[in-house]
Amino acid sequence: MRLSFARPVVGRLAPSPTGAQHLGNARTYLIAWLAARAAGGRVILRIEDIDSPRVKAWAVQQAIDDLRWLGLDWDEGPDIGGPNGPYVQTERQEYYRRFFRELSDRNLVYPCTCSRSDIAAASAPHADQEGPVYPGTCRHRSSRDQENLAAGSFSWRFRLTTESDSYFDHGAGQQSRSPAADLGDFVICKADGTPSYQMAVVLDDAAMGVTQVVRGNDLIPSTFRQRALIRAWGLPIPEYLHLPLVIGPDGRRLAKRHGDTRLSILRENSVPPERLIGFLAWSAGLREFPGPATAQSLLDSFEPTKLHSRPFVLHPAHWDWLLAPSGKVAPGWFETPTNGGTTP
């Protein structure tokens, strides 16, 4: 069954230019594009560069080149413009500040002087590998208490309510949390006044009319934080589809320790994009065989219910096959995985 919405579908591709895009990123972009286009929706490209210390200037254009190489397109973005720009987060600072002032006036945020070590010492370890839950040390403060604190000595935290939250995820199923108890008050604005990812993504999605959010399931906890902000501002709530991650043979999320899986490497080696698209579709459960395909060719048969519910294990043999001049499938690993992974 297709994703259904009571309003026109608007999806988004949101690369973060903190480095090169890799195979795991590509799989998420492909599913996000398919989910929107299969529903007859629009796609927005947004550059999420709010994490400025880690941003690489060259990575913005490389991400755009990678997406176009994959055969993905968009209706609005930094390269083609559109009615909801700018499409680069660092160019939207005044917009964020305006909404932050509203929260401050309503005392829904407070200055927090706790360091990471302070929080770790006062809290128990957190599930989801997110670190310790904030214990509420500075929660007694009001937004006006910033006047008594030195500039740069604090960050701003959002004051969560004790209400529980639940939503249906089109990828991960029914999700329920008590955000205050399970996640704790979270940083909404950094010490230097820069908005956090949680704040920026909520406001950008609302301003750009995004109705459909597709991303990795490691961000499910962030979804509850973002839903709390959405309700505080009275904004429309998008629908969510969280995907299982691509992981290495060691069971950990795909990273440099698993080898170089940059998309730019495939492009530099003249690998046909159809080979990667077919492989990604197979790895996600959309095809029974990793033969060549284009993103466009997958639209008619795309169904979210086909997507695997467990992580996909990327083995060295998979990457070697992608890079091989012939691209022939090696026996022993091309069978449709029953658990979202494979064993070469």
C-alpha positions as CSV (number, residue, x, y, z in Angstrom):
1,M,0.0,0.0,0.0
2,R,1.3,3.4,-0.9
3,L,1.8,6.3,1.5
4,S,-1.4,8.2,1.6
5,F,-1.8,11.9,2.6
6,A,-4.7,14.2,2.9
7,R,-2.6,17.0,1.5
8,P,-0.2,17.2,-1.5
9,V,2.9,15.2,-0.9
10,V,6.2,17.1,-0.6
11,G,9.3,15.1,0.2
12,R,12.9,16.3,0.7
13,L,16.5,15.3,0.1
14,A,18.6,16.9,2.9
15,P,22.3,16.1,2.6
16,S,24.6,17.4,5.3
17,P,27.9,18.6,3.7
18,T,30.1,17.5,6.6
19,G,31.9,15.1,4.2
20,A,31.4,13.0,1.2
21,Q,28.1,11.1,0.6
22,H,28.4,7.4,0.9
23,L,26.4,4.3,-0.1
24,G,24.2,4.4,3.0
25,N,23.3,8.0,2.3
26,A,22.4,7.1,-1.3
27,R,20.0,4.4,-0.2
28,T,18.1,6.8,2.0
29,Y,18.0,9.4,-0.8
30,L,16.7,6.8,-3.2
31,I,13.9,5.7,-0.9
32,A,13.0,9.3,0.0
33,W,12.8,10.2,-3.7
34,L,10.7,7.2,-4.6
35,A,8.3,7.7,-1.7
36,A,7.5,11.2,-2.9
37,R,7.5,10.7,-6.6
38,A,5.5,7.5,-6.4
39,A,2.8,9.5,-4.6
40,G,2.8,12.1,-7.3
41,G,4.6,14.5,-5.0
42,R,7.2,17.2,-5.2
43,V,10.8,17.0,-4.0
44,I,12.8,19.7,-2.3
45,L,16.6,19.7,-2.0
46,R,17.9,21.4,1.2
47,I,21.5,21.7,2.3
48,E,21.6,21.1,6.1
49,D,24.9,22.9,7.0
50,I,23.9,24.2,10.4
51,D,26.7,22.1,11.9
52,S,29.2,24.7,10.8
53,P,32.4,23.5,12.5
54,R,32.2,20.2,10.5
55,V,31.0,21.5,7.2
56,K,33.3,21.1,4.2
57,A,32.9,23.8,1.5
58,W,33.5,21.4,-1.3
59,A,30.9,18.9,-0.1
60,V,27.9,20.9,-1.1
61,Q,28.5,20.7,-4.9
62,Q,29.7,17.1,-4.6
63,A,26.4,16.1,-2.9
64,I,24.4,17.8,-5.7
65,D,26.6,16.0,-8.3
66,D,26.1,12.7,-6.5
67,L,22.4,13.0,-6.4
68,R,22.2,14.0,-10.1
69,W,24.4,11.0,-10.9
70,L,22.0,8.8,-9.1
71,G,19.2,10.0,-11.4
72,L,17.3,11.9,-8.7
73,D,15.7,15.2,-9.4
74,W,14.0,18.0,-7.4
75,D,11.6,20.8,-7.9
76,E,13.2,23.3,-5.6
77,G,16.7,23.7,-4.3
78,P,19.8,25.9,-4.0
79,D,20.9,25.2,-7.6
80,I,17.5,25.9,-9.2
81,G,15.7,28.2,-6.7
82,G,12.1,28.1,-5.8
83,P,9.4,29.9,-3.8
84,N,10.5,28.6,-0.4
85,G,14.2,29.6,-0.4
86,P,16.8,30.0,0.7
87,Y,17.6,26.3,0.6
88,V,20.8,26.4,2.7
89,Q,20.3,26.4,6.4
90,T,23.0,28.9,7.3
91,E,21.2,31.4,5.1
92,R,18.0,31.1,7.2
93,Q,19.3,32.4,10.5
94,E,16.9,35.3,11.0
95,Y,14.0,33.0,10.3
96,Y,15.2,30.7,13.1
97,R,15.8,33.6,15.5
98,R,12.2,34.9,15.1
99,F,10.7,31.5,16.1
100,F,13.2,31.2,19.0
101,R,12.1,34.5,20.4
102,E,8.5,33.2,20.5
103,L,9.6,30.2,22.6
104,S,11.6,32.5,24.9
105,D,8.7,34.9,25.4
106,R,6.5,31.9,26.5
107,N,9.3,30.6,28.8
108,L,9.4,27.3,26.9
109,V,13.3,27.5,26.8
110,Y,15.8,28.0,29.5
111,P,19.6,28.7,29.7
112,C,21.6,25.6,30.7
113,T,25.2,25.9,31.9
114,C,25.8,22.1,32.2
115,S,28.7,20.6,30.3
116,R,28.7,17.2,28.8
117,S,30.7,15.8,31.6
118,D,28.3,17.3,34.1
119,I,25.4,15.6,32.5
120,A,27.2,12.3,32.2
121,A,28.1,12.4,35.9
122,A,24.5,13.1,36.9
123,S,22.7,10.7,34.6
124,A,22.4,7.0,33.8
125,P,23.4,5.8,30.3
126,H,20.7,6.2,27.7
127,A,19.2,3.5,25.4
128,D,19.5,4.2,21.6
129,Q,23.2,5.0,22.1
130,E,22.3,8.7,22.4
131,G,24.2,9.4,25.6
132,P,22.8,10.1,29.0
133,V,19.4,11.7,29.5
134,Y,19.6,15.3,30.7
135,P,18.7,15.3,34.4
136,G,17.1,18.7,34.5
137,T,19.8,20.4,36.5
138,C,19.0,23.9,35.1
139,R,15.3,23.4,34.6
140,H,14.4,25.7,37.4
141,R,15.6,28.6,35.4
142,S,13.4,30.9,33.3
143,S,14.3,32.3,30.0
144,R,15.0,35.7,31.7
145,D,17.8,34.2,33.7
146,Q,20.1,34.6,30.8
147,E,20.6,38.2,31.9
148,N,22.5,36.9,35.0
149,L,24.8,34.6,33.0
150,A,27.9,35.5,31.0
151,A,27.5,35.4,27.2
152,G,28.6,32.1,25.7
153,S,28.4,30.3,29.1
154,F,25.2,28.5,28.4
155,S,23.1,26.8,25.7
156,W,19.3,26.9,25.5
157,R,17.2,23.8,26.3
158,F,13.6,23.2,25.3
159,R,11.3,22.5,28.2
160,L,9.4,19.3,27.5
161,T,6.1,18.5,29.0
162,T,5.3,15.2,30.8
163,E,2.9,14.1,28.1
164,S,3.7,10.9,26.2
165,D,3.6,10.8,22.4
166,S,2.8,8.2,19.9
167,Y,2.7,8.1,16.1
168,F,2.6,5.6,13.3
169,D,5.8,5.3,11.3
170,H,5.5,4.0,7.7
171,G,8.8,2.2,8.0
172,A,9.2,1.3,11.7
173,G,5.6,0.9,12.8
174,Q,3.9,2.3,15.8
175,Q,6.2,4.4,18.0
176,S,5.6,5.6,21.5
177,R,7.8,7.5,24.0
178,S,7.6,9.8,27.0
179,P,10.0,12.4,25.7
180,A,10.6,14.1,29.0
181,A,11.5,10.9,30.8
182,D,13.0,8.9,27.9
183,L,14.9,11.7,26.2
184,G,15.1,14.7,28.5
185,D,15.0,18.4,27.7
186,F,17.2,19.0,24.7
187,V,19.4,21.8,23.3
188,I,17.5,24.0,20.9
189,C,20.1,26.7,20.5
190,K,23.9,26.5,21.1
191,A,26.0,28.8,23.2
192,D,26.9,31.0,20.2
193,G,23.3,31.5,19.2
194,T,23.3,28.9,16.4
195,P,20.1,26.9,16.3
196,S,20.4,23.2,16.8
197,Y,19.5,20.6,14.1
198,Q,16.3,19.8,15.9
199,M,15.1,23.4,15.7
200,A,16.3,24.1,12.1
201,V,14.8,21.0,10.6
202,V,11.4,21.6,12.1
203,L,11.2,25.2,10.9
204,D,12.6,24.4,7.5
205,D,10.2,21.5,6.9
206,A,7.2,23.7,7.9
207,A,8.4,26.7,5.8
208,M,8.9,24.5,2.7
209,G,5.7,22.6,3.1
210,V,7.3,19.2,3.6
211,T,4.7,16.6,4.4
212,Q,6.8,13.5,4.2
213,V,10.1,12.8,6.1
214,V,12.2,9.8,5.1
215,R,15.4,9.1,6.9
216,G,17.4,6.5,8.9
217,N,15.8,4.9,12.0
218,D,18.6,6.2,14.2
219,L,16.7,9.5,14.1
220,I,13.5,8.1,15.6
221,P,14.3,9.7,19.0
222,S,14.9,13.0,17.3
223,T,11.4,12.6,15.8
224,F,9.8,12.9,19.2
225,R,11.9,16.0,20.0
226,Q,10.8,17.5,16.7
227,R,7.2,16.7,17.2
228,A,7.3,18.5,20.6
229,L,8.6,21.6,18.8
230,I,6.1,21.3,16.1
231,R,3.2,21.2,18.6
232,A,4.7,24.2,20.6
233,W,4.7,26.3,17.4
234,G,1.4,24.9,16.1
235,L,2.9,23.7,12.9
236,P,1.6,21.0,10.5
237,I,3.0,17.5,11.5
238,P,4.6,15.6,8.6
239,E,4.4,11.8,8.1
240,Y,7.5,9.7,8.8
241,L,9.2,6.8,7.2
242,H,12.3,5.6,9.1
243,L,14.6,3.1,7.4
244,P,16.9,0.5,8.9
245,L,20.5,1.5,8.4
246,V,23.3,0.1,6.3
247,I,25.8,-1.5,8.6
248,G,29.1,-3.3,8.4
249,P,29.9,-6.9,9.1
250,D,30.6,-5.9,12.7
251,G,27.0,-4.8,13.2
252,R,27.9,-1.1,13.5
253,R,26.6,1.6,11.2
254,L,28.5,2.2,8.0
255,A,31.6,4.3,8.5
256,K,35.2,4.8,7.4
257,R,36.3,1.7,9.5
258,H,34.4,-0.4,6.9
259,G,36.3,1.0,4.0
260,D,35.8,3.7,1.5
261,T,32.2,3.6,0.2
262,R,32.0,7.2,-1.1
263,L,29.8,7.7,-4.1
264,S,32.5,9.8,-5.7
265,I,34.7,6.7,-5.9
266,L,32.1,5.0,-8.0
267,R,31.7,8.0,-10.2
268,E,35.5,8.3,-10.6
269,N,35.7,4.6,-11.6
270,S,33.0,5.1,-14.3
271,V,30.6,2.7,-12.5
272,P,27.2,3.0,-14.2
273,P,24.7,4.5,-11.7
274,E,22.1,1.9,-12.8
275,R,24.3,-0.7,-11.1
276,L,24.2,1.1,-7.8
277,I,20.5,1.9,-8.0
278,G,19.7,-1.8,-8.7
279,F,21.9,-2.9,-5.8
280,L,20.3,-0.3,-3.4
281,A,16.8,-1.3,-4.4
282,W,17.7,-5.0,-3.8
283,S,19.3,-4.2,-0.5
284,A,16.2,-2.4,0.7
285,G,13.8,-5.2,-0.4
286,L,12.3,-3.5,-3.5
287,R,13.8,-6.0,-5.9
288,E,14.6,-9.7,-5.9
289,F,17.8,-9.4,-7.8
290,P,20.5,-6.6,-7.8
291,G,20.4,-6.1,-11.6
292,P,20.7,-2.7,-13.2
293,A,17.9,-0.2,-12.7
294,T,17.1,3.5,-12.8
295,A,15.3,5.4,-10.1
296,Q,12.5,6.1,-12.6
297,S,12.1,2.4,-13.5
298,L,11.3,1.7,-9.8
299,L,8.4,4.1,-9.4
300,D,5.6,1.9,-10.6
301,S,6.4,-1.0,-8.3
302,F,7.4,1.0,-5.3
303,E,5.6,0.0,-2.1
304,P,6.8,0.9,1.4
305,T,5.6,-2.5,2.7
306,K,8.3,-4.2,0.6
307,L,11.1,-2.4,2.6
308,H,13.1,-4.6,4.9
309,S,12.6,-4.0,8.6
310,R,16.2,-4.9,9.6
311,P,19.6,-3.4,8.8
312,F,21.3,-4.3,5.6
313,V,24.8,-5.7,6.1
314,L,27.3,-4.4,3.6
315,H,30.1,-6.9,3.0
316,P,33.4,-6.2,1.2
317,A,32.2,-8.5,-1.6
318,H,29.3,-6.2,-2.3
319,W,31.6,-3.2,-2.8
320,D,34.0,-5.2,-4.9
321,W,31.2,-6.2,-7.1
322,L,30.0,-2.6,-7.5
323,L,33.5,-1.6,-8.6
324,A,34.1,-4.6,-10.9
325,P,34.4,-3.7,-14.6
326,S,32.0,-6.5,-15.5
327,G,29.5,-6.0,-12.7
328,K,28.7,-9.7,-12.8
329,V,26.9,-11.0,-9.7
330,A,29.0,-13.3,-7.7
331,P,27.2,-16.5,-6.6
332,G,26.5,-16.8,-2.9
333,W,25.2,-13.4,-2.0
334,F,22.6,-12.3,-4.5
335,E,19.6,-14.2,-3.0
336,T,16.9,-12.1,-1.6
337,P,17.9,-11.6,2.1
338,T,15.2,-12.6,4.6
339,N,16.6,-10.5,7.4
340,G,17.7,-7.4,5.5
341,G,21.3,-8.6,5.3
342,T,23.4,-11.0,3.4
343,T,26.3,-13.4,3.9
344,P,28.6,-13.7,1.0
